[in-house]
Each structure stands twice: as C-alpha cells, then as structure tokens.
Amino acid sequence: MKRRLSAAARGFTLVELMIVLVIIAVLAGVAVYNFAGAADKAKTEATKAKMAQIKVALSSYYGTYSAYPPSSGPGGGLALLLQEKILTQAAAKDAWNMDFQYYSPAGDKGFALISCGPDKEPQTPDDIVQYPDQ
C-alpha cells in the first residue's frame, strides 16, 4: 500500500531551492559591495583625523617660531616636526601608509597638507587636501 505524504512532509522542490540560493547570493553581493565602500570611507576619515593632528602640530610650531616649517630642504617639512618631537612617526603617514605631502610657499603664509588618497597617486581627484583655515 502506497502511503501519501501531506504537502508539508514532501519537502522543497529543486526550483524552490534554486530560488532561495539566488536570493541569498544577491543579498551577499549587495552586502559585500556596501562593505567595500565603508572601508574606503573609514580610511578617508582616519586620514582626515591624522591631518587634523598634523595641523595642531603645525600650529604649535607656528606659535613657537612665528612661521611654518619650510616645505623642502634638509630637515624641512614634516621631518622637522618629527625631529623636534612635536609629531609622531605614526601620525606622519596616511591610512594607506603613504607619507603626507607638505607644502609651505612662504613660512608665515600658510601651508597645504596633502594625502594621495586610495589610489596613492598625486594630483588625482581622490586626493585629500587640508589648509590651515579648514
């Protein structure tokens, strides 16, 4: 005698299982895409925080010497802040482990502090730039 199973006891069909797998794959893809963007945003925000730290160090230097450090030359730029222990080595690199670029055209006229950003290439749209008045 053949026993008839109720609809609840029969289980899922292959089509139903495939639909569930497709839905899970789509949701996983969306989650990974959103997570990747969040990681870049977090690194950008961490870099901006380090730049704020450097701006404080530059303000401290300016308060002592009435000028910002020169951009180039021996011991110029951020290297001068490191030598004088106003800035730590960890703060002198951005979130992508690249050195910040520092330019001061005239010691008392301000400066530009630049991170090359995620692509690690200078003068591209993703660069992060800070000035003293920002």
C-alpha positions as CSV (number, residue, x, y, z in Angstrom):
1,M,0.0,0.0,0.0
2,K,1.3,3.4,-1.0
3,R,1.4,6.0,1.6
4,R,0.5,9.5,0.6
5,L,2.6,12.3,2.1
6,S,1.0,15.5,3.1
7,A,2.2,18.7,1.4
8,A,4.2,19.8,4.4
9,A,6.0,16.5,4.6
10,R,7.1,16.3,0.9
11,G,9.9,18.9,1.2
12,F,11.1,21.5,-1.2
13,T,11.4,21.2,-5.0
14,L,14.7,21.9,-6.8
15,V,13.2,25.1,-8.2
16,E,12.3,26.4,-4.8
17,L,15.8,25.6,-3.5
18,M,17.4,27.4,-6.5
19,I,15.3,30.5,-6.0
20,V,16.4,30.6,-2.3
21,L,20.1,30.3,-3.4
22,V,19.7,33.1,-5.9
23,I,18.2,35.4,-3.3
24,I,21.0,34.6,-0.8
25,A,23.6,35.3,-3.5
26,V,22.1,38.6,-4.4
27,L,21.9,39.7,-0.8
28,A,25.5,38.6,-0.2
29,G,26.7,40.6,-3.2
30,V,24.9,43.8,-2.0
31,A,26.4,43.4,1.5
32,V,30.0,42.9,0.1
33,Y,29.6,45.9,-2.2
34,N,28.4,48.1,0.7
35,F,31.2,46.9,3.0
36,A,33.9,47.7,0.5
37,G,32.7,51.3,0.2
38,A,32.5,51.6,4.0
39,A,36.2,50.5,4.4
40,D,37.3,53.3,2.0
41,K,35.2,55.8,3.8
42,A,36.7,54.7,7.1
43,K,40.3,55.1,5.8
44,T,39.4,58.6,4.4
45,E,38.1,59.7,7.8
46,A,41.1,58.2,9.6
47,T,43.4,60.2,7.2
48,K,41.4,63.4,7.9
49,A,41.8,62.8,11.6
50,K,45.6,62.4,11.2
51,M,45.7,65.6,9.1
52,A,43.9,67.4,12.0
53,Q,46.6,66.1,14.3
54,I,49.3,67.4,12.0
55,K,47.6,70.8,11.8
56,V,47.7,71.0,15.6
57,A,51.4,70.2,15.5
58,L,52.0,72.8,12.8
59,S,50.1,75.4,14.8
60,S,52.3,74.6,17.8
61,Y,55.4,75.0,15.7
62,Y,54.0,78.3,14.3
63,G,53.3,79.5,17.9
64,T,56.9,78.9,18.8
65,Y,58.7,80.1,15.7
66,S,56.2,82.6,14.1
67,A,56.5,80.6,10.9
68,Y,55.5,77.3,9.4
69,P,58.4,74.8,8.7
70,P,59.8,75.1,5.2
71,S,58.5,72.6,2.6
72,S,61.8,71.3,1.4
73,G,65.5,71.2,2.2
74,P,67.3,69.2,4.8
75,G,65.1,68.8,7.8
76,G,62.3,70.7,6.2
77,G,58.6,69.9,6.2
78,L,57.1,67.3,8.5
79,A,60.6,65.9,9.1
80,L,61.3,69.0,11.2
81,L,58.2,68.3,13.3
82,L,59.4,64.7,13.8
83,Q,62.9,65.8,14.8
84,E,61.5,68.2,17.4
85,K,59.2,65.5,18.7
86,I,56.1,67.7,18.0
87,L,54.7,64.9,15.8
88,T,55.0,61.1,16.0
89,Q,56.1,58.9,13.1
90,A,52.7,57.1,13.1
91,A,50.9,60.4,12.6
92,A,53.1,61.3,9.6
93,K,51.6,58.6,7.4
94,D,48.0,58.4,6.0
95,A,45.7,55.4,6.3
96,W,47.2,53.9,3.1
97,N,50.7,54.0,4.7
98,M,51.9,56.8,2.5
99,D,53.8,59.9,3.6
100,F,51.8,63.1,3.7
101,Q,52.9,65.8,1.3
102,Y,53.5,69.2,2.9
103,Y,54.0,72.5,1.1
104,S,54.6,75.9,2.6
105,P,55.3,78.5,0.0
106,A,56.4,81.1,2.5
107,G,56.8,80.2,6.1
108,D,54.3,82.6,7.5
109,K,51.7,82.5,4.7
110,G,50.2,79.1,5.4
111,F,50.6,75.5,4.1
112,A,49.0,72.7,2.2
113,L,48.8,69.2,3.6
114,I,48.0,66.5,1.0
115,S,47.3,62.8,1.1
116,C,47.3,61.0,-2.2
117,G,44.2,59.0,-1.2
118,P,43.2,55.5,-2.1
119,D,44.9,55.4,-5.5
120,K,48.3,56.5,-3.9
121,E,48.9,58.8,-6.9
122,P,49.5,62.5,-6.6
123,Q,47.3,65.1,-8.3
124,T,44.2,62.9,-8.8
125,P,40.6,63.6,-7.9
126,D,40.7,61.4,-4.8
127,D,43.5,63.4,-3.1
128,I,42.6,64.8,0.4
129,V,43.9,68.4,0.9
130,Q,43.9,70.5,4.1
131,Y,44.8,74.1,4.6
132,P,45.3,76.0,7.9
133,D,41.9,77.6,7.8
134,Q,39.9,74.4,7.2
